[in-house]
């Protein structure tokens, strides 16, 4: 019994550092998205549109940004499930989109989406 408890405790301790090291949505955004997108209030467009306030916004709605026809005509709203599908495989979600690079890992997409949702 003591051996089982010791093994269980060791397993919990080993798992704690891994969870603590999971990248935050902010750090993932900086690594994976900031080359093409801004998140700051009043941020200018880069290769992609600024993403502050994206959650809840209509797709293709930032004035002055040259969106693909696929996004402009999609009628989509950027809710969490739509963002998840788009970030997973952009061209599969909206064929003809200009965004080419997705985020294959579901946990990373979730963290990025939570971060985006916090930036209103």
C-alpha distances in whole Angstrom, upper triangle without the diagonal:
4,5,5,6,9,10,11,12,14,15,17,18,20,21,23,26,27,27,29,31,32,36,38,41,43,42,42,46,47,46,47,49,51,54,55,54,55,53,55,57,60,59,61,61,60,60,58,58,57,54,54,53,53,50,53,56,58,58,61,62,62,66,67,64,65,63,63,65,61,60,63,64,60,60,56,55,52,49,45,45,49,48,44,47,49,47,45,48,51,54,52,52,56,58,60,58,59,55,54,51,48,44,42,38,38,35,38,41,39,39,43,44,42,44,47,46,46,49,52
4,5,5,6,9,10,10,12,14,15,16,18,20,21,24,25,26,27,30,31,35,37,40,42,41,41,44,46,44,46,48,50,52,54,53,54,52,53,56,59,58,60,60,59,59,57,58,56,53,53,53,52,50,53,56,58,57,60,61,61,65,66,64,65,62,63,65,61,60,63,64,60,60,57,55,52,49,46,46,49,48,45,47,49,47,45,48,51,54,53,53,56,58,60,58,59,55,54,50,47,44,42,38,38,35,38,41,39,38,42,43,41,43,46,46,45,48,51
4,5,5,6,9,10,10,12,14,15,16,18,20,22,23,25,26,28,30,33,35,38,41,39,39,43,44,43,44,47,48,51,52,52,52,50,52,55,58,57,59,58,57,57,55,56,55,52,52,52,51,49,52,55,57,56,59,60,60,64,65,62,63,61,61,63,60,58,62,62,59,59,55,54,51,48,45,44,48,46,43,45,47,45,43,46,49,52,51,51,54,56,58,56,57,53,51,48,45,41,39,36,36,34,36,39,37,37,40,42,40,42,45,45,45,48,51
4,5,5,6,9,10,11,12,14,15,17,19,21,22,23,25,27,28,32,34,36,39,38,38,41,42,41,42,45,47,49,50,50,50,48,50,53,56,55,57,56,55,55,53,54,52,49,49,49,49,46,49,52,54,53,56,57,58,61,63,60,61,58,58,60,57,55,59,59,56,56,52,51,48,45,41,41,45,43,40,42,45,42,40,44,47,49,48,48,51,53,56,54,54,50,49,46,43,39,37,34,33,31,34,36,35,34,38,39,38,39,43,42,42,45,48
4,5,5,6,8,10,11,12,14,15,17,19,21,21,23,25,26,30,32,35,37,36,36,40,41,40,41,44,45,48,49,49,49,47,49,51,54,53,55,55,54,54,52,53,51,48,48,48,47,45,47,50,53,52,55,56,56,60,61,59,60,57,58,60,56,55,58,59,55,55,52,50,47,44,40,41,44,43,40,42,44,42,40,44,47,49,48,48,51,53,56,53,54,50,49,45,42,39,37,33,33,30,33,36,34,33,37,38,36,38,41,41,40,43,46
4,5,5,6,9,10,11,12,14,16,18,19,20,22,24,25,29,31,34,36,35,35,39,40,39,40,43,44,46,48,48,48,46,48,50,54,52,55,54,53,53,51,52,50,47,47,48,47,45,48,51,53,53,55,56,56,60,61,58,60,57,58,60,57,55,58,59,56,56,52,50,47,45,41,41,44,43,40,42,44,42,40,43,46,49,48,48,51,53,55,53,53,49,48,45,42,38,37,33,33,30,32,35,34,33,36,38,36,37,41,41,40,43,46
4,5,5,6,9,10,10,12,14,17,17,19,21,22,24,27,30,32,35,33,33,37,38,37,38,41,42,44,46,46,46,45,47,49,52,51,53,52,51,51,49,50,49,46,46,46,46,44,46,49,51,50,53,54,54,58,59,56,57,55,55,57,54,52,56,57,53,54,50,48,45,43,39,39,42,40,37,39,42,39,37,41,44,46,45,45,48,50,52,50,51,47,45,42,39,35,34,30,30,28,30,33,32,31,35,36,35,36,39,39,39,42,45
4,5,5,6,9,10,11,13,15,16,17,19,21,22,26,27,30,33,32,32,35,36,35,36,39,41,43,45,44,44,42,44,47,50,49,51,50,49,49,47,48,46,43,43,44,43,41,43,46,48,48,51,52,52,55,57,54,55,53,53,55,52,50,53,54,51,51,47,45,42,40,36,36,39,38,35,37,39,37,35,39,42,44,43,43,46,48,51,48,49,45,44,40,37,34,32,28,28,25,28,31,29,29,32,33,32,33,37,37,36,39,42
4,5,5,6,9,10,11,13,15,16,17,19,21,25,26,29,31,30,31,34,35,34,35,38,40,42,44,43,43,41,43,45,49,47,50,50,49,49,47,47,46,43,42,43,42,40,43,46,48,48,51,51,51,55,56,54,55,53,53,55,52,50,53,55,51,51,48,46,42,40,36,37,40,38,35,38,40,37,36,39,42,45,44,44,47,49,51,49,49,45,44,41,38,34,33,29,28,26,28,31,29,28,32,33,31,32,36,36,35,38,41
4,5,5,6,9,10,12,13,15,16,18,20,23,25,29,31,29,29,33,34,33,34,37,38,41,43,42,42,41,42,45,48,47,49,49,47,47,46,47,45,42,42,43,42,41,43,46,48,48,50,51,51,54,56,53,54,52,52,54,51,50,53,54,51,51,47,46,42,40,36,37,40,38,35,37,39,36,35,38,41,44,43,43,46,48,50,48,48,44,43,39,36,33,31,28,28,25,27,30,29,28,31,33,31,32,36,36,35,38,41
4,5,5,6,9,11,11,13,15,16,17,21,23,26,29,27,27,31,32,30,32,34,36,38,40,40,40,38,41,43,46,45,47,46,45,45,43,44,43,40,40,40,40,38,41,43,45,45,47,48,48,52,53,50,51,49,49,51,48,47,50,51,48,48,44,43,39,37,33,34,36,35,32,34,36,33,32,35,38,41,40,40,43,45,47,45,45,41,40,36,33,30,28,24,24,22,24,27,26,25,28,30,29,30,33,34,33,36,39
4,5,5,6,9,10,11,12,15,16,20,21,24,27,26,26,29,30,29,30,33,35,37,39,38,38,36,38,41,44,42,45,45,44,44,42,42,41,38,38,38,38,35,38,41,43,43,46,46,46,50,51,48,50,48,48,50,47,45,48,50,46,46,43,41,37,35,31,32,35,33,30,33,35,32,31,35,37,40,39,39,42,44,46,44,44,40,39,36,33,29,28,24,23,21,23,26,24,23,27,28,26,28,31,31,30,34,37
4,5,5,7,9,10,11,13,15,19,21,24,26,25,25,29,29,28,30,33,34,36,39,38,38,36,38,40,43,42,44,44,43,43,42,42,40,38,38,38,38,36,39,42,44,44,46,47,47,50,51,49,50,48,49,51,48,46,49,51,48,48,44,42,39,36,33,34,36,34,32,34,36,33,32,36,38,41,40,40,43,45,47,44,44,40,39,36,33,29,28,25,25,22,23,27,25,24,27,29,27,28,31,32,31,34,37
4,6,6,7,9,11,12,14,18,20,23,25,23,24,27,28,27,28,31,33,35,37,36,36,35,37,40,43,41,43,43,41,41,40,41,39,37,37,38,37,36,39,41,43,43,45,46,45,49,50,47,48,46,47,49,46,44,48,49,46,47,43,41,38,36,32,33,35,33,30,33,34,31,30,33,36,39,38,38,41,43,45,42,42,38,37,33,31,27,26,22,23,20,21,25,24,22,26,28,26,27,31,31,31,33,37
4,6,5,6,9,10,11,15,17,20,23,21,21,25,26,24,26,28,30,32,34,34,34,32,34,37,40,38,41,40,39,39,37,38,36,34,34,35,34,32,35,38,40,39,42,43,42,46,47,44,45,43,44,46,43,41,44,46,43,43,39,37,34,32,28,29,32,29,27,29,31,28,27,30,33,36,35,35,38,40,42,39,39,35,34,31,28,24,23,19,19,16,18,22,20,19,23,24,23,24,27,28,28,30,33
4,5,5,6,9,10,14,16,19,21,20,20,24,25,24,25,28,29,32,34,33,33,31,32,35,38,37,39,39,38,38,37,37,35,32,32,33,33,31,34,37,39,39,41,42,41,45,46,43,45,43,44,46,43,41,44,46,43,43,39,37,34,32,28,29,32,29,27,30,31,28,28,31,33,37,36,36,38,41,42,40,39,36,35,31,29,25,24,21,20,17,18,22,20,18,22,24,22,22,26,27,26,28,32
4,5,5,6,9,12,14,18,19,18,18,22,22,21,23,26,27,29,32,31,31,29,31,34,37,35,37,37,36,36,35,36,34,31,31,33,32,31,34,37,39,38,40,41,40,44,45,42,43,42,42,45,43,41,44,45,42,43,39,37,34,32,28,29,32,29,27,30,31,27,27,30,33,36,36,35,38,40,41,39,38,34,33,30,27,24,23,20,20,17,18,21,20,18,21,23,22,22,26,27,25,28,31
4,5,5,7,10,13,16,18,16,16,20,21,19,21,24,25,27,29,29,29,28,30,33,36,34,36,35,34,34,33,34,32,29,30,31,30,29,32,34,37,36,38,39,38,42,43,40,41,39,40,42,39,38,41,42,39,40,36,35,31,29,26,27,29,26,24,26,28,24,24,27,29,32,32,32,35,37,38,35,35,31,30,26,24,20,20,16,17,14,15,18,17,16,19,21,20,20,24,25,24,27,30
4,5,5,9,11,14,16,15,15,19,20,19,20,23,24,27,29,28,28,26,28,31,34,32,34,34,33,33,31,32,30,27,27,28,28,26,30,32,34,33,36,37,36,40,41,38,40,38,38,41,38,36,39,41,38,38,34,32,29,27,23,24,27,24,22,25,26,23,22,26,28,32,31,30,33,36,37,34,34,30,30,26,23,20,19,16,15,12,13,16,15,13,17,19,17,18,21,22,21,24,27
4,6,8,10,13,15,14,15,18,19,18,20,22,23,26,28,27,27,25,26,29,32,31,33,33,32,33,31,32,30,27,27,28,28,27,30,32,35,34,36,37,36,39,41,38,40,38,39,41,39,37,40,42,39,39,35,33,29,28,24,26,28,25,23,27,27,24,24,28,30,33,33,32,35,37,38,35,35,31,31,27,25,21,21,18,18,14,14,18,16,14,17,19,17,17,21,22,21,23,26
4,6,9,12,14,12,12,16,16,15,17,20,21,23,25,25,25,23,25,28,31,29,31,31,30,30,29,30,28,26,26,27,27,26,30,32,34,33,35,36,35,38,39,36,38,36,37,40,37,35,38,40,37,38,34,32,29,27,24,26,27,24,22,25,26,22,22,26,28,31,31,31,33,35,36,33,32,29,28,24,22,19,19,16,16,13,13,16,16,13,16,19,17,17,20,22,21,23,26
4,6,9,12,10,10,13,15,14,15,17,19,21,23,22,23,21,23,26,29,27,29,29,28,28,26,27,25,23,23,25,24,23,26,28,31,30,32,33,32,35,36,33,35,33,34,36,34,32,35,37,34,34,31,29,25,24,20,22,24,21,19,22,22,19,19,22,24,27,28,27,29,32,33,30,29,26,25,21,19,15,16,12,13,9,9,13,12,10,12,15,14,14,17,19,18,20,24
4,7,8,6,6,10,11,10,12,14,15,18,20,19,19,18,20,23,26,24,26,25,24,24,23,24,22,20,20,22,21,21,24,26,28,27,29,30,29,32,33,30,31,30,31,34,32,29,32,34,32,32,29,27,23,22,19,21,22,19,17,20,21,17,18,21,22,26,26,25,28,30,31,27,27,23,23,19,17,14,15,12,13,10,8,11,11,8,10,13,13,12,15,17,16,18,21
4,5,5,6,8,10,11,12,13,14,17,19,17,17,15,17,20,23,21,24,23,23,23,22,22,20,17,17,19,18,18,22,23,26,25,27,27,26,30,31,28,30,28,30,33,30,28,31,33,30,30,27,25,21,20,17,19,21,17,16,20,20,16,18,21,22,26,26,25,27,29,30,27,26,22,23,19,17,14,16,14,13,10,8,11,10,6,8,11,10,8,12,13,13,14,18
4,6,5,6,9,10,10,11,12,15,16,14,14,12,15,17,20,18,21,20,20,21,18,18,16,14,14,15,15,14,18,19,22,21,23,24,23,26,27,25,27,25,26,29,27,24,27,29,27,27,23,21,17,17,14,16,17,14,13,17,17,13,15,18,19,23,23,22,24,26,27,23,23,19,20,17,15,12,15,13,12,10,7,8,8,4,4,7,7,5,8,10,10,11,15
4,5,5,6,9,10,10,10,14,15,13,12,10,12,15,18,16,18,19,18,19,18,17,15,13,13,15,15,15,19,20,23,22,23,23,22,25,26,24,26,25,26,29,28,25,27,30,28,28,25,22,19,19,16,19,20,16,16,20,19,15,18,21,20,24,25,24,25,28,28,24,23,20,21,18,17,14,17,16,16,13,11,11,12,8,7,10,9,6,9,11,10,10,14
4,5,5,6,9,10,10,13,15,14,13,12,14,18,20,18,20,20,19,20,18,19,17,15,16,18,18,18,22,23,25,24,25,26,24,27,28,25,27,26,28,31,29,27,29,32,30,30,27,25,21,21,19,21,22,18,18,21,20,16,18,21,21,24,26,25,26,28,28,25,24,20,20,17,16,14,16,15,16,13,10,12,13,9,9,12,12,9,12,15,14,14,18
4,5,5,6,8,9,12,13,13,13,13,15,19,21,18,20,19,18,18,17,18,16,14,15,18,17,17,21,21,24,22,23,24,23,26,27,24,25,24,25,28,26,24,27,29,27,28,24,23,19,19,17,18,19,15,14,17,16,13,14,17,17,21,22,21,23,25,25,22,21,17,17,14,12,10,13,11,12,11,7,9,10,8,6,10,11,9,11,14,14,15,18
4,5,5,5,6,9,10,9,10,9,12,15,17,15,16,16,15,15,13,14,12,11,12,14,14,15,18,19,21,19,20,21,19,23,23,20,22,21,22,25,24,21,24,26,25,25,22,20,17,17,16,18,17,14,14,17,15,12,14,17,16,20,21,20,21,23,23,20,18,15,16,13,12,11,14,13,14,13,9,10,11,9,6,9,11,8,9,12,12,12,15
4,6,6,5,8,10,9,9,10,12,16,17,14,16,15,14,15,14,15,13,12,14,17,16,18,21,21,23,22,22,23,21,24,24,21,23,22,24,27,26,24,26,29,27,28,25,24,20,21,19,21,21,17,18,20,18,15,17,19,19,22,24,23,24,26,25,22,20,17,17,14,14,13,16,16,17,16,12,13,15,12,10,13,14,11,12,15,15,14,17
4,6,7,8,11,11,12,13,16,19,21,18,18,18,15,15,15,17,16,15,17,20,18,20,24,23,25,23,24,25,23,26,26,23,24,23,24,28,26,24,27,30,28,29,26,25,21,22,20,22,21,18,17,20,18,14,16,18,18,21,23,22,23,25,25,21,19,16,16,13,13,11,14,14,16,15,11,12,15,13,11,14,16,13,14,18,18,17,21
4,6,7,9,10,12,13,16,19,20,17,18,16,14,13,13,15,14,13,16,18,17,18,21,21,22,20,21,22,21,24,24,20,21,20,21,24,23,21,24,26,24,26,23,22,19,20,18,19,18,15,15,16,14,11,13,14,14,17,19,19,20,21,21,18,16,12,12,9,9,8,11,12,14,14,10,10,13,12,9,12,15,13,13,17,17,17,20
4,6,6,6,8,10,13,16,17,14,14,13,11,10,9,11,11,10,12,15,13,15,19,18,19,17,17,19,17,20,20,17,18,17,18,22,20,18,21,24,22,23,21,20,16,18,17,18,17,13,14,16,13,10,13,14,13,16,19,18,18,20,19,16,14,11,12,9,10,10,13,14,15,15,12,11,14,12,9,12,14,12,11,15,16,14,17
4,5,5,6,8,11,14,15,11,12,11,9,10,9,11,10,10,12,15,14,17,20,19,21,19,19,19,17,20,19,17,18,18,20,23,22,20,22,25,24,25,23,22,18,20,19,21,20,16,18,19,17,14,17,18,17,20,22,21,21,23,22,18,16,13,14,12,13,13,17,18,19,18,15,14,17,15,11,14,16,13,12,16,16,14,17
4,6,8,11,13,17,17,13,12,11,8,8,9,11,11,12,15,18,17,20,23,21,23,20,19,21,18,20,19,16,17,17,19,23,22,20,22,26,25,26,24,24,21,23,22,24,22,18,19,21,18,15,18,18,17,19,22,22,21,22,21,17,15,12,13,11,13,14,18,19,21,21,17,17,19,18,15,17,19,16,16,19,20,18,20
4,7,10,13,16,15,12,11,8,5,5,5,8,9,10,13,16,15,18,20,19,19,17,16,17,15,17,16,13,14,14,15,19,19,17,19,22,21,23,21,21,18,20,20,22,20,16,18,19,16,14,17,17,14,17,20,19,18,19,18,14,11,9,11,10,12,14,18,19,21,21,17,16,19,18,15,16,19,16,15,18,19,17,19
4,7,10,12,12,9,8,7,6,7,5,6,5,7,9,12,11,14,17,16,17,15,14,15,12,15,15,12,14,13,16,19,19,16,18,21,21,22,19,18,16,18,18,20,18,15,17,18,15,13,17,17,15,18,20,19,18,20,19,15,13,11,13,13,13,15,18,19,20,20,17,15,18,16,13,14,16,14,11,15,16,13,15
4,6,9,9,6,7,7,7,10,8,7,5,6,7,11,11,14,17,16,18,16,16,15,13,15,15,13,16,16,19,22,22,19,20,23,23,23,21,19,16,19,19,21,20,16,19,21,18,16,20,21,18,21,24,22,21,24,22,19,16,15,17,16,17,17,21,22,22,22,18,17,19,17,13,14,16,13,11,14,14,11,13
4,7,8,6,9,10,11,13,11,9,6,5,5,8,9,12,15,14,17,16,16,16,13,16,17,15,18,18,20,23,23,20,21,24,23,23,21,18,15,17,17,20,19,15,18,20,18,16,20,21,19,23,25,23,22,25,24,20,19,17,19,18,18,18,21,21,21,20,17,16,17,15,12,12,13,10,8,11,11,7,10
4,6,5,9,11,12,15,14,12,8,8,6,10,12,14,17,16,19,19,19,17,14,16,17,16,20,20,23,26,26,22,23,27,26,25,23,21,18,20,20,23,22,19,21,24,22,20,24,25,23,26,28,26,26,28,27,23,22,20,23,21,21,21,25,25,25,23,20,20,20,18,15,16,16,12,11,13,12,8,10
4,5,9,12,14,17,15,13,9,9,6,9,12,14,16,15,18,18,18,16,13,15,16,16,20,20,24,26,26,23,23,26,26,25,23,20,18,20,20,24,23,20,23,25,23,22,26,27,25,28,30,27,27,29,28,25,23,22,25,24,24,24,28,27,27,26,23,22,22,20,17,17,17,14,12,14,12,9,9
4,6,10,12,16,14,11,8,10,8,11,13,16,17,15,18,18,17,15,11,12,13,14,17,18,22,24,25,22,22,25,25,24,23,21,19,21,22,26,24,21,24,26,24,23,27,28,25,28,30,28,26,29,27,24,22,22,25,24,25,25,29,29,29,28,25,24,24,23,20,19,20,17,15,16,16,12,11
4,7,9,12,11,9,6,8,8,11,12,16,18,16,18,18,16,15,11,13,13,12,16,17,20,23,24,21,21,24,24,24,23,21,19,21,22,25,23,20,23,25,22,21,24,25,23,25,28,26,25,27,25,22,20,19,22,21,22,23,26,27,27,26,23,22,23,21,18,18,19,16,14,16,16,12,13
4,6,10,10,8,6,10,10,13,14,18,19,17,18,17,15,14,10,11,10,10,13,15,18,21,22,19,19,23,23,23,22,21,19,22,23,26,23,21,24,25,22,21,25,25,22,24,27,25,23,25,23,20,18,17,20,20,22,23,27,28,28,28,25,23,25,23,20,20,22,19,16,19,19,15,16
4,7,6,5,5,9,11,14,13,17,19,16,17,15,13,12,9,10,9,7,10,11,14,18,19,16,16,20,20,21,20,19,18,21,22,24,21,19,22,22,19,18,22,22,19,21,24,22,20,22,20,16,14,14,17,17,19,21,24,26,26,27,23,21,23,22,19,19,21,19,16,19,19,16,17
4,5,6,7,11,13,16,15,19,21,18,19,17,15,15,12,13,12,9,11,12,15,18,19,17,18,21,22,23,22,21,19,22,23,25,22,19,22,22,19,18,21,21,18,20,23,22,20,21,19,16,13,12,15,15,17,19,23,24,25,26,22,21,23,22,18,19,22,19,17,20,21,18,19
4,7,9,12,15,18,16,19,21,19,19,16,14,15,13,14,13,9,10,10,12,16,16,15,16,20,20,22,21,21,19,22,22,24,21,18,20,20,17,16,19,18,15,16,20,19,17,18,16,13,9,9,11,12,15,17,21,23,24,25,22,20,23,22,18,19,22,20,18,21,22,20,21
4,7,9,12,14,12,15,18,15,15,12,11,12,10,13,12,8,9,9,11,14,14,12,14,17,17,19,17,17,15,18,19,20,17,15,17,18,14,13,17,16,13,15,18,17,15,16,14,11,8,8,11,12,13,15,19,21,22,23,19,17,20,20,16,16,19,17,15,18,19,17,18
4,6,9,11,10,13,15,12,13,11,9,9,7,9,9,6,9,8,11,14,15,12,13,16,16,17,16,15,13,16,18,19,17,14,17,18,15,14,18,18,15,17,20,18,16,18,16,13,11,11,14,15,16,17,21,23,23,23,20,18,20,20,16,16,18,16,13,16,17,14,15
4,6,9,8,12,14,12,13,12,11,11,8,10,11,9,12,12,15,18,18,15,16,19,19,19,17,16,13,16,17,20,17,15,18,19,16,15,19,20,17,19,22,20,19,21,20,16,14,13,17,16,17,18,22,23,23,23,20,18,19,18,14,14,16,14,11,13,14,11,12
4,6,5,8,11,10,12,11,11,11,9,13,14,12,14,13,16,19,18,15,16,19,18,18,15,13,11,13,14,16,14,12,15,16,14,13,17,18,16,19,21,18,18,20,20,16,15,13,16,16,15,16,19,20,20,20,17,15,16,15,11,11,13,11,7,10,11,8,9
4,6,8,11,10,13,13,14,12,10,13,15,14,17,16,19,22,21,18,18,21,20,20,17,15,12,14,14,18,16,14,17,19,17,16,20,21,19,22,24,21,21,24,23,20,19,17,20,19,19,19,22,22,21,21,18,16,17,15,12,12,12,10,7,9,9,5,6
4,6,7,7,10,12,13,11,10,13,16,15,18,17,20,21,21,17,17,20,19,17,15,12,10,11,12,16,15,13,16,18,17,16,20,21,19,22,24,21,20,24,24,20,20,18,22,21,20,20,23,23,21,21,19,17,16,16,13,11,12,11,7,7,8,6,4
4,6,5,8,8,10,9,9,13,15,14,16,14,17,18,17,14,15,17,15,14,12,9,6,8,10,13,11,9,13,15,13,13,17,18,16,19,20,17,17,20,20,17,17,15,18,18,17,17,20,21,19,19,17,15,15,15,12,10,11,11,7,7,10,8,8
4,6,9,10,13,12,13,16,19,17,19,17,19,20,19,15,16,18,16,15,11,8,5,5,7,10,10,8,11,14,13,13,16,18,16,19,20,17,17,21,21,18,19,17,20,19,17,17,20,20,18,18,17,14,13,13,11,8,9,10,7,6,9,9,8
4,7,9,12,11,13,16,19,18,20,17,19,20,18,15,15,17,15,13,10,6,5,5,9,11,10,10,13,15,14,16,18,20,18,21,21,17,18,21,22,19,21,19,22,22,20,20,23,23,20,21,20,17,16,17,15,12,13,14,11,9,12,11,9
4,6,9,7,9,12,15,14,16,14,16,17,16,12,12,14,13,11,9,6,6,8,11,13,11,11,15,16,14,16,19,20,17,20,20,17,16,20,20,17,18,17,21,21,20,21,23,24,22,23,21,18,18,19,16,13,15,15,12,11,14,12,10
4,6,6,9,12,14,13,15,12,14,14,13,9,9,11,9,7,6,4,6,9,12,14,11,11,15,15,14,16,19,19,16,18,19,15,14,17,17,15,17,17,20,21,20,21,23,25,23,24,23,19,20,21,18,16,18,18,15,14,17,16,14
4,6,8,11,13,11,12,9,10,11,10,6,7,9,7,7,5,5,6,10,13,13,10,10,14,13,11,13,16,16,13,14,15,12,11,14,14,11,13,13,16,17,17,19,21,23,21,23,21,18,19,20,17,15,18,18,15,15,18,17,16
4,6,8,10,8,9,6,8,9,9,5,5,8,8,9,9,9,10,13,16,17,13,13,17,16,13,15,18,17,14,15,17,14,12,14,13,10,12,12,16,18,18,20,23,25,24,26,24,20,22,23,19,18,20,20,16,17,20,18,17
4,6,9,8,10,9,11,12,12,9,8,11,11,10,10,10,10,14,17,18,15,15,19,19,16,18,21,21,17,19,20,17,15,18,17,14,15,16,19,21,21,22,25,27,26,27,25,22,23,24,20,18,21,20,16,17,19,17,15
4,6,6,9,9,12,14,15,11,10,14,14,14,13,13,12,16,18,20,17,16,20,20,17,18,22,22,18,20,22,19,17,20,18,15,15,15,19,20,21,22,26,27,26,27,25,22,23,23,20,18,20,19,16,17,18,16,14
4,6,9,10,13,14,16,13,11,15,16,16,16,16,16,19,22,24,21,20,23,24,21,22,25,25,21,22,25,22,20,22,20,17,17,18,22,23,24,26,29,31,30,31,29,26,27,27,23,22,24,23,19,20,22,19,17
4,6,9,12,14,16,14,12,16,18,18,18,18,18,22,24,26,23,21,25,25,22,23,26,25,21,22,25,23,20,22,19,17,16,17,21,23,24,26,29,31,31,32,29,27,28,28,25,24,26,24,21,23,24,21,20
4,6,10,12,14,11,11,14,16,16,17,17,16,20,22,23,20,19,22,22,18,19,23,21,18,19,22,20,17,18,16,13,12,13,17,19,20,23,26,28,28,29,26,24,26,26,22,21,24,22,19,21,23,20,19
4,7,9,11,10,9,13,15,16,17,18,17,21,23,24,20,19,22,22,18,19,22,21,17,17,20,19,15,16,13,11,10,12,15,18,20,23,26,28,28,30,27,25,27,27,23,23,26,25,21,23,25,23,22
4,6,8,6,6,10,11,13,13,15,14,18,20,21,17,16,19,18,15,16,19,17,14,14,17,15,12,13,10,8,8,10,13,16,17,20,23,25,26,27,25,22,24,25,21,21,24,23,19,21,24,21,21
4,5,6,6,9,10,13,13,15,16,19,21,21,17,16,19,17,14,16,18,16,12,11,14,13,9,10,7,6,6,9,12,15,16,20,22,25,25,28,25,22,25,26,23,22,25,25,21,23,26,24,24
4,5,5,6,8,11,12,15,16,20,22,21,17,18,20,18,15,18,20,17,14,13,15,13,10,10,7,8,9,12,15,18,19,22,24,27,27,30,28,24,27,28,25,24,27,27,24,25,28,26,26
4,6,6,6,9,10,13,14,17,19,18,14,15,17,15,12,15,17,14,11,10,11,10,6,6,5,6,9,11,13,16,16,20,21,24,24,27,25,22,24,26,23,21,25,25,22,23,27,25,25
4,5,5,8,8,10,11,14,16,16,12,12,15,14,11,14,16,14,11,11,12,10,7,9,8,7,9,10,13,16,16,19,21,23,22,25,23,20,22,23,20,19,22,22,19,20,23,22,21
4,6,7,9,11,13,16,19,19,15,15,19,17,14,17,20,18,14,14,16,13,10,12,11,10,12,13,17,19,19,22,24,27,26,28,26,23,25,26,23,21,24,24,21,21,25,23,22
4,6,8,11,14,17,19,19,15,16,19,17,15,19,20,18,15,15,15,13,10,11,11,11,14,16,18,21,21,24,25,28,27,29,28,24,26,28,25,23,26,26,23,23,27,25,24
4,5,9,11,14,16,15,12,13,16,14,12,16,17,16,13,13,13,10,8,10,11,10,14,15,17,19,19,21,23,25,24,26,25,21,23,25,22,20,23,24,21,21,25,24,23
4,7,10,12,15,15,12,14,17,15,14,17,19,18,16,16,16,13,11,14,15,14,17,17,20,22,21,23,24,26,25,27,26,22,23,25,23,20,23,24,20,20,23,22,21
4,7,9,12,11,8,10,13,12,11,14,16,16,13,14,14,11,10,13,14,13,16,16,18,20,18,20,21,23,21,23,22,19,19,21,19,16,19,20,17,17,20,20,19
4,6,9,10,7,9,12,12,11,14,16,17,15,17,16,13,12,16,17,15,17,17,20,20,18,19,21,22,20,22,21,17,17,19,17,14,16,17,14,13,17,16,15
4,7,8,6,6,9,10,9,11,14,15,13,16,16,12,12,16,17,15,16,15,18,18,16,16,18,19,17,18,17,14,14,16,13,10,13,14,11,10,14,13,13
4,6,5,6,9,10,11,12,14,16,15,18,17,14,15,19,20,18,19,18,20,19,17,17,18,19,16,17,17,13,12,14,13,9,11,13,11,9,13,14,13
4,6,5,6,9,10,10,12,14,14,17,17,14,16,19,21,18,20,18,19,18,15,14,16,15,12,13,13,10,9,11,10,7,8,11,10,8,12,14,14
4,5,5,6,9,10,11,13,13,16,14,11,14,17,20,18,20,17,19,18,15,14,15,15,12,13,14,10,10,13,13,9,12,14,13,12,16,17,18
4,5,5,6,9,10,11,10,13,12,8,10,14,16,14,16,15,16,16,13,14,15,16,13,15,15,11,12,15,13,10,13,15,13,13,17,17,17
4,5,5,6,8,10,9,13,12,9,11,15,16,13,15,13,14,13,11,11,13,13,12,13,12,9,9,12,10,7,11,12,10,11,14,15,15
4,5,5,6,9,10,13,12,10,12,16,18,15,17,14,15,13,10,9,10,10,8,10,10,6,7,10,9,7,11,13,12,12,16,17,18
4,6,5,6,7,10,8,6,10,12,15,13,15,13,13,13,10,10,10,12,10,13,13,9,11,14,13,11,14,16,15,16,19,20,21
4,5,5,4,8,8,5,7,10,12,10,12,9,10,10,8,9,10,13,12,14,13,10,12,14,12,11,15,16,14,15,19,19,20
4,6,6,9,10,9,11,13,15,12,13,9,10,8,5,5,8,10,9,12,10,7,10,12,9,9,13,14,12,14,17,17,19
4,6,9,9,9,11,13,15,13,14,11,11,9,5,5,5,8,8,11,10,7,10,13,12,12,15,16,15,17,20,21,22
4,6,5,6,9,10,12,11,12,9,8,8,5,8,8,11,11,15,13,11,14,16,15,15,18,19,18,20,23,23,24
4,5,5,6,8,9,7,9,6,6,7,6,9,10,14,14,17,15,12,15,17,15,14,18,19,17,19,22,22,23
4,5,5,5,6,6,8,7,7,9,9,12,13,16,17,20,19,16,19,21,19,18,22,23,21,22,26,25,26
4,6,6,9,9,12,11,10,12,10,13,13,16,16,19,19,16,18,21,19,18,22,23,21,23,26,26,27
4,6,9,9,12,11,11,12,11,13,13,16,15,19,18,15,17,20,18,16,20,21,19,20,24,23,24
4,6,6,9,9,11,13,12,15,16,19,19,22,20,17,19,22,19,18,22,22,20,21,25,24,24
4,6,9,10,10,13,13,17,17,21,21,24,23,20,22,25,22,21,25,26,23,25,28,27,28
4,6,9,10,13,14,18,19,22,23,26,24,21,24,26,23,22,26,26,23,25,29,27,28
4,6,8,11,12,15,17,20,21,23,21,18,21,23,20,19,23,23,20,22,25,24,24
4,6,9,11,15,17,21,21,24,21,19,22,23,19,19,23,22,20,22,25,23,24
4,6,8,11,14,17,18,20,17,15,18,19,16,16,20,19,17,20,22,21,22
4,7,10,12,16,17,20,17,15,19,20,17,18,21,21,19,22,24,23,25
4,7,9,12,14,16,14,12,16,17,14,16,19,19,17,20,23,22,24
4,6,9,11,13,11,9,13,14,12,13,16,16,15,18,21,20,23
4,6,8,9,7,6,10,11,9,11,14,14,14,17,19,19,22
4,6,9,8,8,11,13,12,13,16,17,17,19,22,23,25
4,6,5,6,9,10,11,12,14,16,17,18,20,22,24
4,5,5,6,9,10,10,12,14,15,16,18,20,23
4,5,5,6,9,10,11,12,14,15,17,19,22
4,5,5,6,9,10,11,12,14,16,17,20
4,5,5,6,9,10,10,12,14,16,18
4,6,5,6,9,10,10,12,15,17
4,5,5,6,9,10,11,13,16
4,5,5,6,9,10,11,14
4,5,5,6,9,10,12
4,5,5,6,9,11
4,5,5,7,10
4,5,5,8
4,5,7
4,6
4
